[in-house]
Amino acid sequence: MYPRYLINFDLSKIKKIYTDFLIVGSGIAGLYTSLKICDKGEVILLTKSKLKEGSTEHAQGGIAVALGDKDSPHLHMEDTLKAGANFCDPEAVEVLVTEGPKCVEELIELGTKFDKIEGKYKTALEAAHQRPRILRARGDATGAEIEESLSQKVINENKIKIKENILVIDILTEHTVCCGLLALDSNTNEIIAYLARTTILASGGAGQLFSNTTNPDVATGDGIALAYRGGAKVTDLEFIQFHPTALYHQGSPKFLISEAVRGEGGILKNIKGESFMSSYHPQAELAPRDIVARAITDQMRKTKSDYVYLDATKIKDKFSQRFPTIYKNCITLGINPEKEYIPVAPAAHYTIGGIRTDTWGQTNLTNLYACGECTSTGVHGANRLASNSLLEGLVFGNRITQKIKENKSLFSQKIDKEINISYNIPRENIRGFDPKQIKKELQKLMWDKVGITRNSSDLKKALQKINEWKFIFKSKLKTTEDFELANLIILADLITNSALQREESRGAHYREDFPDRDDVNWKKHIETYCILANS
């Protein structure tokens, strides 16, 4: 049981800022949506840190889209459905693959420069794709290119106000209507209420739940947790995608070694120098991510090692030219990928489940929309197809703006400036806990007990420990670290409970005690919402 709001407040006594559209998150979904809706009113874009510090900036592989003559949305849909382990929403997938090309073309018009050869866009092959359809930029800096081009457009748009270092604490609701957001301005340590006609969450995933992750520090799942507390439905949270190949280097942060390296011919080998993927799946290195991640984990266990190797010494193109960002990071750590194997190990990479939306980005709460990694649109099923995430942010961000623009009544109604929401429950000054230390312990717990392979015993032990940390919800939370920890604990609870409920293995969710997929009993979604949402 969680409190409806993480802090006590009286709206009549705190600073209020009004706008037409309130968007949370400065990755591809938040930036693109801002640009698409700003012609209909003022936009305030809130980001927890700096404008370019989300997951989009770190995306290497590229964006999947069927643009080539030998490709089609139909083939892209086939691959997405197959990778999703018979769990995708076909309608949502069809929307993704058919509307994706136009959105990518618009992305290009907005200034994104994808790599070309002889005047034509160069496409790459990645795992579980039957056609080369991955558009890339600067070799392996696609996310950075997209982030920079969209950020510059947003900065130059006078109808969009960017607010950095703003941590959103909770959504404000009256019954089932979202009125805006309650936030902490980290610049001034002030609590501010942002009130809007429409609120759009594009706040990213929750990779920071795990000790090994490719995600940036800001990926603490705040949007999913606050939406849940506000009564929004969340679903499929047991499906966490673990990327098979993160650079392993003792004492260094995990750095993604793109799927594209294997797409270009990189071979996985155990510490004995033996290739192994062909014994796990017919597609070998190009098998779906969940299969590759488990295969690597199995090899690590069998060889009693903390990593395996990725041999990229024989790929066709010169590594330093094809993957300049990866090359630079490896060289910094004393590894030359053109001459020696890269040590790699799996890491938490993508939050597949999240806030439940329809194919127009609508949640079950009036005036609350969501897009990007914080959502569960149904396009990824139980295992996201490589490079579909950036496309999802574009397509459903675009759809949200279409739906809002169709709602003519929205623009005729005035923002209720007399709204008065207050919340007050007993809270104690419990300051005997260190949020950074608990976060570290939580991350290790989730990696060890709720990671790549799961079982009933481990999941129950994890829940027991998570329950011990719930005392913080009785405390007066004040800092960014406090609020992030609260969100992480809620998500850890929801993910672990969902993983325990799903007594089968499907896609990214693997149960050692239920190793088979069960379409008869478990081709269904685990959906939940906070029962205290309106109390």
N, C-alpha and C positions, 0 to 999 in steps of 0.2 A: 504494500500500500504506500503510495507516494503522495506528498502534498500537491495540490493543484498548482501552486506557484512556489518557486524556490525562495522567494523573499516576501515579507509583509510590506504592504504599500497601500497608499490612498491616492488614487489618481488625481484628486482635486488638489493635492499638496506637492506634486512633483512637476517638473518641467515637461511640457508637451510640445511636440513638433508635428505639424500636419502636412500631408502630401497626398497626391492622387494614387501613386503606385509605390509600394515599399518592397524592395527586393533584397534578399539576404544572400550574399555570396558573390565572389568576383572571379569565379572560374568561367569556363565557356558558356555554361547555362545562364548564369546571372548576367554576364556582360551582353550576350546576344539578345536575351529577353529584354534587357533595358533598352537597347538600341531599337528593338522592334516595336516597343510600346510607347516610347517617349513622344511620338507625334500626337498622342491622345491626352497628354497631361504631364505634370511634373513627376519625375522619378527620384526617389532617394535610394541609393545603393549602399547598403551596409556591409562592411567586411571586417572580420574579427582582427585581422592584422593589416598588413600592407596590401595594396591592390593586387600584386602579382605573387602572392605567397600561398596559393591554393594548389590542388592536385593537377590542374590543367597544365600549369607551368612545367611539371615534371614528366608529362606524357611524352614517351619517346617514339613508340611504334608508328602511330599515325591514326588516320581516320578511315574507317571502312565504308566504301560507297561503290555501288555498281555503275561505273561510268564508261568502261571500255566496251569495244565492239563485241568481244567474246564473253561478256558478262551480262547479267540482267538482274533486276530486283528479285525475280523469281528464284534464281540460283542463290542470291544473298539470303533470301528467306529460308531456303532449304538448309543452308549451313547454320543459320541462327537457331532454327528449330532443333536441328540435330544436336548442336552443342549444348542447348538448353535442357537436354535429357528428358524430352517429352513433357515439359512443364511450362513452356512459354505460352503466352496468350497470343494465338495466331493473328487476331485482329490488330493487336499492338505491334506485332512484328511486321505485318503488312504495311502499317502506317510508317514504321521506321524505314523500311527499305524502299518504299515507293516515293515518299516525300523527302527522303535523304538527299538525293541528287540535287534537287532544286535548292535546298538549304546550303549545301556545300558550294554550289555555284554562287550563292549570295555571299557566303563567307569569303570567297575569292574576290568578289566585287568590293567587299569591305576592306580589302588590302592584304589578305593572307596569301603568301607566295609559296605554293607547293613546288617540289622539285620537278624539273622537266628534263627530257632528253629529246634533242632535235625538235623542240617546240611542242612536244606532247608530254602530258603529265606522266611521270614515272610511277608505276604501281608495283607494290611488293606483295609477296605471298607470306601469310602468317598461318599459324596452327589452326586446323579445322576449317580453313577456307579452301574451296575447290578451284578458285580463280585468284590471280594476283589482283587485289582490289584495294590495297592499302595506299592511300596518298600520304606522302611524307614531306617534311620540310627540313631543310638544313641537315639532311641525312637522318639524324636521330633526335632532332629538337623540334618536333612537330608542335607539341604543346606550347613550347616557349614562343614559337612563331605566331600561333593562334592567339595566345594571351597578349602578346605585344600589339598585334594589329587591332584586336578588339578593344584593348585598354586605351589605345591612343584615340580611337573613335569615341569612346565613352568620355574621356577627358575633354575632348573638343566639343562635346555636345552640351550646350548650355541648359538644356532641359533636364539633364541628369546631374544630381548632386552626389558626390562620392563622400562617404563618411568612413574613414579608416579607424582602426583600433576600437571598434564598437562590438562588444560581445552581446548578442541577443540572449536574454535570460528566459523569457516566456512569451507565448502569444497571448494577447488580450482577447477575451471572448465574452459576449453576452449570450447566454444560452448556447446555440450552435453557430453563432455568427462571429467571425473573426473581425476585430476592430483595429488591429495593429499589433505592436510589439513593445515589450518592456526590455530595456537594454541598459548595459553598463558602459559608459564612456570611459575607456581605460586612460584616455588623455587627462581627464579631470576627476576620475573616480565618482562621477555623478550618475545617478539613476535617471533615465529619460524615457518617456513614453512617446513612441512614434505611432501616430494614428493615421490610417489610410483607407481609401475606398477598397483597395485590393492589396493583399499581401502575397508575395511569391517567395517560397523557400527554395533556394538553390545552393544549399549550405554544405554539400559534399558528404563524404562518408565517415567511417569510424575506424580507420586502420590503426589509430593509436590505442585501440583496445589490446593490441598484441605487442609483445616485446620485440618481435621481428616483423618489421613492416617497411614497405616502400613509400608509405604515405608521409606527408609533411607533418610537422608538430600540430598544425591547426586542425587536423582531421580527427576531431573528438566526438563526432556524431551529434553535435548540439541541436541541429535542426530536427533530426528524427526524435530525439528525446523530448524536446519542448513541444513538438507537435503531438506526441503521445500524451503528455501531461495535459494538453489542451483538449483532448477528446478526438483527435484525428486517428483514424485506423492505421495500424502498421502491419505489415505482412512479410512473410518469407525471410525473416531475420536470421534463421539458421543457416542460410546460404551465404557464406563468406568465401570469396575467391582468394586463394593463395597463389601468388605468381611463382612459377617453378624456379625462376632463375634471378635471384638477387645476388649481387656481388658479396661474397663472404670474405671479410677481412677483420680479424680480431681487433676490437676496439674502435672500429669505424662504423658510421651509420650505414644501414642497408641502402644500396644503390641498385636500381633496376638495370638488369641486362636484358634489353628488349627481346621480345618474341621474334623480332625480325632477324636477329642473329642466327637463330635456328632456321628461319625461313630462307636465309641466304646460304645454308649448308652447314651451320655449326652442329657439332656432334657432342652429345653428353657422354661422359665417361666416368666411371667410379675412380677411387683413388689408386686402384691397381692399373688404371689406364685402359679398362675394358669398356667398350660401348655396351649399352644395355637396353635401350628403349625398344628395340625390335622385339624383345621378348615380352613386352608389356602391352603393345598395341601395334596393329598393322601399319599405322601412319608414323610409327616411331617418334622422332623428335617433333613431328607436326601433329601429334595427338592433342585432344583437348587439354586445357590447362590442368584440370583436376586430376586427370590420369597421369600427366607428366609430374605433377607435384608429389603425388603419392608414390610414383615409381622412384623418384629421387629420394624420398623419405625412406623407402624400403631399402635402397642401396646404402644409404647412410647407416641404417640400423645393421645391415648385414656386414658392412665393412668397419663398423664401429668408428665412423668418421663424422665430423660436423659439416661436411660439404662433399660435393662431387665436382667434377671439372666440366667446363664447356670448352671444347676444342674448336676454335674459330681460325686456326692457322692456315686452313686450306680453302676458305671461302673465296668465291670468284673475285670479288672486288677488294681492293686494298682496304683493310679494316679502318685505318686512320682517316680515310676519305669517306667511306660508307657510314661509319659510326663515330664521328669526331667527338661527340660529347662523352660517350662511353670510353673511347680511347684515352681521352684526356684524364678522366677520373681514374682509370686503371693505371696509367703511367704515373700519376701522382702517388699511387700506393705501391709503386715499384713492380707493376705487372705490365708486360708488353704483350697484348693480345695477338700481335702478328707473329710472335715467336714462341709464346708459351700459353699453357692452358689457363683459363680464368676459373678460379674457385667460386662456386655458386651454391646457394641453398634456397629453399622456398621461404617466402615471406608473405604476410597478409597484405593484400593488394586492393581489393575492391569489395564494397558492401553491396551485395546483390539485392537484398531486401531493403525495405524502408517504408516511407510514408505511402500508403495506398492511394493511387490516383486512377482516374479513368483515362481514356485515350486523349482527353483534352487537358490533362494536367490538373483536373479538379479533385480536391480531397472531399471528404464527407462533411466538411465544415464550410459554410457559406463564406465567400470572399477569400478563401485560403486555397492557393494553388501551390504546386511544387514541381520541380523538374531537376534532372541531373541525378547524381549518385545518391542523393538523400531519398530518392523515391523507389517505389516498386510499381513500375508501369506494366510489368508482365513481359517485356521484351527479352529479358535475359534468362528467364526460366530458372533452372537450378545451377546454371553455369554460364557466365557471360562469354560470348564469342569475342575473340581478340579484336580490339579496335572499334567495337560497337559503342563504347561509352561516350566518346566525343560526339558521335552522330546523334545519340539519344538526347544529349543536352541541347543540340540545335533543333531537332525535329519537335520535341515536346515543348521547348521554350517558344518556338514559333506557333505551335498550336494553342498554347495558353493565350498568346496575344490575339490570335484570331477569335477565340472564344470571348475574351474580354471586349473586344471591339464590336462583337455582335450584340452584347448586352447594353442596349441603348438606355435602359432604365438606370444603369449604373452611373451614367454621366449626368443624368437629370437630378439625382439626389445629392444633397449637400452632406459633407462630412459632419457627423454629429459631434459638435464641440462641447456639448453639455454632458457627454457620456461620463458616468461616474462609477468606476469599479474600484473596489477595495478588497483587501484580503488580510486577515490577521489571525494567526494561530500561535499557540505557545511555542517559542523557540528559545533554546538555551545558548549561553555563550560557551560552547564547548570548543576550546582551542587547544586541546591536548593532542590533536592529530596533525600530522604533516601531510598535506594533500599530495605533494610530490612523491613521498615515500609510499603512500597507499597506492598511488597510480602505478608506480613501478612494480609493486607486489601484485596488483590486479593484472597488469600486462603479462607478467610471468605466469600467473594462474591461468589466464585465458589461453596462452600459448601451449602450456603443458596439458591442460584438461579439456579445452574446447577448441583445439587447433585442427590440424589436417586430418587426423584420425581421432574418433571419439568413441566412447562407450558409456554405458549407464553408470558404472561406478565412478568414473572420473567426473561426469557431468553432475552427479549428486554431490560429490565433494566440492566441486566448484560453487554450486548453489549455496551450500552450507557456509562457505567462506564469504561469498558475496553478501549473504544475509547479515553477517557480522559487521559489515561496513555500513549498513543502512542507518546506523546511529547518526551519521552526518546530516541526515535530513531533519533532525531535531535541532540542529545547530543554526546559528545565524551565519549564513554564507556571505562572504564579502568580496573575495578576490576572484580574478579570472580562473586561477587554479582550483579554487573551491567549486565554482560552477561547472567547470569542465569535468572535474572528478564526479560530481553528482550525475552529470549526463552519462559518463562512462559506466558508472555503477548501474544505472537504469538499463542501459543497453546490454551490459554484460548479463544482467538478470533476464532480460527478454530473449536474448540470443541463446543463452544456456537452456532456459525453459523450453524454447522451441526445438532446440536440438535434442532435448530429452524426449519430447513428445513424438518427434518424427522417428518412428521405429522402422527405418529402412535406410538404404544408401542411395543417394540420387545426386548426380552432379558434384557440386562442391561440398555437399554434406555426406560424410562417410562414417558409418557406424560399424565398428569391428564386430559388435554383437548382432547386428542386422546387416550383413554385407551385401544383400541383394536388393534390387529395386522392386518395389511392390506397387504396381499400377492399380491393383484391385482395391487396396485399402488406403493407399497414401498418395493417390493422384489428386490431392486437395491441398489447399493453402491454410497455413496456420495464421490466423488473423487475430489481432488483439487491440484493445483500446483501453484507456484509463477509466476505470469505473468511478473515480472521484472527479472526473473532468469538470462537472458543472456544480460541484458542491462548494 
